Amino acid sequence: MLEVFRNAWKIPDLRKKILYTLMIILIFRIGAAIPVPFLDAATLASTVADTDLLGYINIITGGSFSNATIFAMSISPYITSSIIVQLLTVAIPALERLSKEGDVGRKKLARITRYGTLVLGLLQSVAYYIMNRNIGAVLYPIRKGSDLTSWFAAVVIVSTFVGGSLLIVWLGECIDKKGIGNGISMILFAGIISRGSSTIEVFRRLWAQAQAGASQYYFLVPGVIVLFVVIITAIVIMTNAERRIPIQYAKRVVGRKMYGGQSSYIPIKVTMSGVMPIIFASSLLSIPGLIRGFIQGESTNWWMKLLDFFNYNNWGYAVCYLLLIIAFNYFYVAIQYNPIEMANNLRKNNGAIPGIRPGKPTSDFISRVIGKITLVGALFIAAVAILPIILGNVAKMNISLGGTSIIIVVGVALDTVKQLESQMMMRHYKGFLE
């Protein structure tokens, strides 16, 4: 990986893209340090530290949520809007036609997603304001008989949250156009990496407890570190793993020349959808934490028990997390791969899978292979995501979000390296004349 970045740095065009991406990430981190007016960051930070339901939001924002900065919502509204638009694309024929119209259709869907981000961001900002008011983090809260100052503070807080979320989406699109890697994923990557110091602090505190007499941590802390190294290795291996469906092209004569007769394959990656199922599933399961903060002090015991069911350290969260990851994995693969279209393209190019008849038998065979590979990839990603949750409950250590963070960080790093390699290959391809 370091060799790839070193070689990419030697190419002026790629060096400009890398520097541009780093500049956007720097802007994101600067914004993550600018506080929102009329909010008490110390009160909000103490509340986040006392509950696990808001832990995911704080991680993907790089600590912006607990510090009450302008990027406190990060890309949560955009992710939710993307989920809704993609689900509607399958259900509404007009949106499905847009998705098949190439760049023009994708631009229209992206515009619809941005509008949805604005609406959802406004709703989520109001919910954040009410949550902060309930915990006492708003300096001038709106109460019965409040003056103009309280309403002005509310408008400023909500507008800042919405503006920060839209700014992050714009920064991600800038990376897509002029930088390296997927913009939204790079923003997530930067936010999670920025929390590395807090992770080190957790291990340091556990090691101090071991020296103070809790001898079990002498074995648990090194064991967790080794486990994370094994998980990273497994993620790298599974990300590069693929199932190759053999293809044989028939010979055909055109004029005096003979074409075809070659053997090839269709590569199907085990983790085809990458980190998106993890991001989507985590975003959906962070909603109960937001609701709990929204109704804090006004809910009944029954509501609290229901919301506590989705606590990061609860088995209910792990089960729902597992099912959502598998569901989103199948959903993304269904969007990316169309077995019927693949079978038709093979027949048009005089290609066939050895031992399988062209047409429907070919599409059925491809569907079965994709279904099996998707299940393996989904179970692997889900296992990596929920394993730290299980180990955290057994060892009484707060590592419940470790699997999610590792998958996102490693997945984004590998995807970025692949993009750099492909761009370097295009620039160094000699062609058939040489």
N, C-alpha and C positions, 0 to 999 in steps of 0.2 A: 504493500500500500504506500509506504514512504517513497519507494522507487517510482511509483506512478506519479505522485505529486512532484517529485524532483524533476522528472522528465517533462511533465506538463508545464512546470515553471519556466523551462527553457524556451517554450514556444510563446512568442509575444502575444498572440491572440488569446491563448488560454490563460496566460498570466494576467491579462486585463480582466478576464471573466472571474478568475479566482479573487483578485483584488476587489472587484465590484461586489462579489458575494460577501466577502469579509466586511466591506464597508456597510452593506445592508444589515448584516448581523450586529455590527457595532452600533448602528442606529437603533436597532431593536433593544440592545442592552442598555443604551442611554435612556431610551424611553421607559425601560423597566425600572429605572431609578428615579424618575420624576414623579413626585407624589400628587395625588388627586387633592384639590383644595377641599377644605371643610371635612376631612376625614382624619380620625385618630388611628394611625397605623399600629400603635402599640396595643390598643384594645383588640383590633382585628387579628393581629399576629398571635396574641394569647388565645383567642378563640379557635383559630386554625390549629394551634398546637394541641389543644385539648380534644379535638375531634378528628377522626380518621375519614369522615365522610367527605371532607373538603380537601383531602390530601392530594388527589389526582389533579384537581384544578390548580393547586399551588405548584405542582411539579411541572406541568406543561407550560405554565406561565413563567417559569424560572424564578419563582418566589415573588412575582409581581402582585399576586393576589393577596398574600399575607402582608405585604408591604404597602398595600393600597396605592399602587402607582397607576399611570394612565393605561398600561397594558394589562390591567387586572383580569380582563375577560379573555385575552389572548385570541385564539382562533376558534373558540368554542361555538360562537354563533355561525361561523362559516362552515364548520364541520357539520353541525346540525342541519344547516340549509342544504349542504351537499347531499346528505343522506336523504332528505325529503325529496329533492329534485331527482335524484337517481331512482328512488322508489316510484315516483310519479312517471318517470320516463318509461318504466315497464308497464304501468297501468293506463296511461293516457296515450292514445295513438298519435296525437299531434306532437307531443314531446318525443315520442319514439321516432317519428319521421325527422325531427330536427337532429336527433343524434346520428342519423344516417346521411346527413347532408354535407358531411366533411367539415372543413374549417368554418364555413359560414354557420352551420348548425351548432357547432361547438361554441362559437362566440355568442350566439343567442342564448344557449343554455348557461354559459358563464355569466351573462348579464342577468338572467333570471335568478341565478344563485346569489349574485351580489345584492339584488333587491331583497331576496329572502334573508340574507345576512343582515341587512339594515333593519328589517322588521323584527327578526329574532333578537338582534342586538339591543334594540330598544326595549323589548319585553324583558330580556335578561338584565339589562341595566336597571330597570325599575325594580326588579326582584332583588338585585344586589343592594340597591339603596335601602329597600325595606329591611333586608337582612342586617345591614350595617346599623340601621336605626334601632332594630330590636336588641342588638348586642351592645348598644351604646357607643358605637364608633363614629356616629355623625355628630359634629360639633353643634349644629343648629338644626335639630330634627323637627320635622313637621308634626305638630300635635294639634289638638283642638284649640282653636283660637290663636294659631301661630301668626307671626307678623310676616312682612314681605321678605325679611332676611332669610327666614327658613325656607320659603319657596324658592328664592334665588339660589340658595345653597343646593337644594334638591335638583334644580335645573342644571346647575354647573356640574354636579356629580354625575348625573345621568348622561349629559352631553359628552363629558370627558370619557366615560366608559365606552359609549357608542363610537366616538371619534377614534379612540385608541384601537378598538377592534377593527374598524374599517381601515385604519392606517396599516395595521399588521397585514391585512389581506392585500393591500396595495404593495407593501414591501415584498410579500411573497410573489406577486405577479411580476415585479421588477426582476427578481431572481430568475423566474421562468424565462423572461425575455432576454436578459443580458448577462445572466450569471451561470453558475454551474449547479446542477441538481434540481430537485423539485422544491419550489419556493416554500410552500407550507411545511413540508417535511424538514427543510433546513431550519426554519424558525423553531419548530418543535425540538430539533436536535440541539440548537443553541440554548434553548430554555432548560433542557434536561442536563446538558453538560455543565451549565452554570451552577447547578445544584450539587456538583461533585464534592465541593468542600463540606457541605452539610452531611453527606454520606460518610466522608472520612471522619467527621466529628462524632458520628454515631458509633463507628467502630472504635474510635479512641475512648469514648465514654464506656463502652462495654469492656474494653481491655482494662480500663481503670477499675471497673467493678470486679474483674477477675483478680487483680492485684490486691483489692480490698478484702478478698475472702470468698467471692463467688467463683470457685474453681472451675465450674462447668464451662465458663466462657473461654477458658484456655483451649478447649477443644472445639467449642461452637464457632468462635470467630474465625480461626483458620479454616475450619470446615466450610463455612459459608463462602469465604474467599475462593477456596478451591472449587466449590460448586459453581460459582459465577464464572470462573475461568472455563470450566467444562461446558457450561451453557453457551458461552460465547463461541467456543470451538464448534459445538453442535449446530449453532445457528449459521455459522459460516459454511459448514459442510452442507446442511440442508438447503441453504439459499442457492448454492451452486449446483445442487443435485437436480437431475432431470431424467425424464423417461422419454426415450427415443423410439418413435414408431417408424419402422422401416418402410421405405417407399421405393418401388421399382417402376421406372418409366419405360414404356414400350418403344421399340424402334419404329421410326417412320421415315419414309423416303420423300424428300422434297427436291424435285428436279433430279439432278445427278448426285445429290448429297444425302447421306443418311444421318438422321438426328435421333437422339434419345438413347435408350438402352443403358441408362445410368442408374445407379443406386444412390438413394439419399435417405433422409429421415426427417420426421417432424419432431422438434424438441418441445417437450411439455415440462415446465419447471414444477418442482414439488411445491414450492411456495410461490405460486403465480401471482397472488394478490399483494405480496409484500407485507408492509406494516399497516396498511389501511384498515383491515378488520380489527386490529388491536386498537387503533386510534378511535374508530367509530364505536366499538363496544365500550371502551373506557369512557368516551364522552357521554354515551347514553346512561351508563351506570353512575355517572357523577351527578345526574339530575336529582336523585333523592337527597343528596347532600345539600344542593341548592334549595330544595323544597323545605328541608328541615330548618335551614337558617331563615327561610322566608316566613315560616309559621312559628318560629321559636317564641315561647311564652304564651301562645294562643292555641296550641294543639292539645288534643286529648291524649291520654296514655295509649289508646289504641293506635293513633297515628304515629306516635313515637316508636312503638314496637314495630310497626310496619316499616318505618324508615330505617330503624336500626337493623332490620333484616338485611339491608343492602350495605352494611358496614364493611369496610375492606377486610376486617379480620373475622368476618362471619362466613359460615359455610354457604349461606344463601347467595352471597356475592360471588363466591367462587363458582357455584353451579350456573348462575345466570351469565357470568363472564364466559364460561366454557361454551354454553349454548349460543351466545351472541357471536362469539368469534367464529364458530363453525358456520353459523347462518350467514354472516357477512362474507366469509370466505367463499362459500358456494355462490352467493349473489354476485360477487366480483368476477368469479370465473365464468359464470353464465353470461356476463356482459362481454368478457374478453374473447371467449371461444364460442363459435357457432359450428357444431359438428356437421350440420347439413350443408352449410356454405363451404366448409373445408372439403367435404366429400365431393361436392360439385366442382370445386376448383381442381381437385385431383383428376376427375374424369375429363375435364376440359383439356388438361395438359397431358393426357394419356398416361397418367400415373395411377398406381394401385398398390394397396397393401398386400404383400404376399400371403396367399391363402384366404383372402377376403374378397368377395365379389364387389364390384363397383355399385354405387348407388346407396340404397338404404342400409344394406349390410355394413358398408364402410362407415356410414354415419353412426350406426348403432355401436360398432366396435370402438370408434373414437369416443363416443359418449361414455361407454363403460370404462375406458382407460382414464379419461379425464375425471370421472366420478371417483374412481379409486385413488388416483393421485391427489385429488382435492381433499379427500377424507384424511389421507396420511398427512398432508401438509397442515390441514386445520387442526388435527389432533396434536401434532407436534407444537404448533404455535400456542395452542390453548394450554398444553402441559407446561411449557416454559413459563407462561403467564401466571398460572395458578400454583405452580410448585413452590415459589417463595411464600405465597400466602399460607400454604399448609405448613411449611417449615417454620414460618414466623409464629404460628399458633403453637406448634410443638415446642419450639425452643424459646418461646416468649421473647422474641426479638422483632423489632419493627423493620422488617424487610419485605413487607407485603407488596410494595410497588416496584421491587427490584426487577422482576421478570419483565414487566411492561416496559420499563425504562431501557433495559438491555436490548430488547427486541427492536425498539424504535431506534436507538442509537446505532446498533450494529447494522440494521437494515438500511438506514439512511446513509451510513458510511460506505457500505458495499455498493449501493446504487450510485452514489457519487463517483466512486472509483471506476465503475463500469462506464459511466458517461464520459469520464476523462479518457479512458482507454479507447472508446469508440471514436471520440473526436481526434485523438492522436493518430489512430489508425487511418482515418480519412485523410489526414494531412500528410501522412507518410506513405500512402499507397502509391506504388510505382506505376501500376497499370500494365496492360499487355504489350505496350510498345517497348518496354525495357525488359 
